[in-house]
Amino acid sequence: MKTAILTAIYDHFDHWSSAWRFSCRSGCSTCCTTRVTVTALEGRRILDFCHTNDRMEWLVGKLAIDYSLQPQAQTTNEFVAASLEDLDDMPSSHHSRNPCPFLEKAICTIYEVRPFSCRCFASTSPCNELNTATVDDDYLYGSTAAMQLIEHLGQFDSWGYLQDVLLLEIIRNDKYSFQFADQGKHLLEKLLPRLRRAQPLPGFVLPEAHKKIISSLIEPILSSQIGGYTIQEIFNGKKGSDIIETKSHSQQ
């Protein structure tokens, strides 16, 4: 069910974001770096893809901890929770410009199952090493809201950089863990401090001027039906225990 919900979020976001004209094209890979963050659910989707296509040995060969990347200080939902409480001095993370290991000849080799951080990263103007990506606030708030929903879906499981999450999933749960048998314990000691836990949705940051267009993304997602329940009902615990309200917080 979680995979079906994740796919529904992807599909709704794709439809919603089609209103923008982006400069991104196949072979444009300036923004494809090791900075990508994912939930464990998205990581397992990539592992399933590689198993199905007999590419696990290829995948294992791509994975290594990027020590130039400092661990993320907060998940997306932790950042939004702090923002909603008007906390200052938010911790920042230092980022690497190392290219994504899944790029080959400037083309993504896992494009079909790329995580949301890749799906939503776009630019309305051509970008390169000197010119950064540009998007308007509507798109930024909308993509952040979708990212929050995905984190809520994967709550209390691992969250962090793509390579770190994939390594952890293989070492802990995959038949290819034997590839790391000699260094498994050592790798776990290195990996675990780099990862965080995905957190429940604290609410959305919806500035009044952007509320209508962002709601046009959030509402269709939450009203989508999966297995006879809406995503809103599933997130609110109708198939679980307690009710967890997914409130929207407006900011003037």
Order of alpha helices (4+ residues) and beta strands (2+ residues): alpha-beta-alpha-alpha-alpha-beta-beta-alpha-alpha-beta-alpha-alpha-beta-beta-alpha-beta-beta-alpha-beta
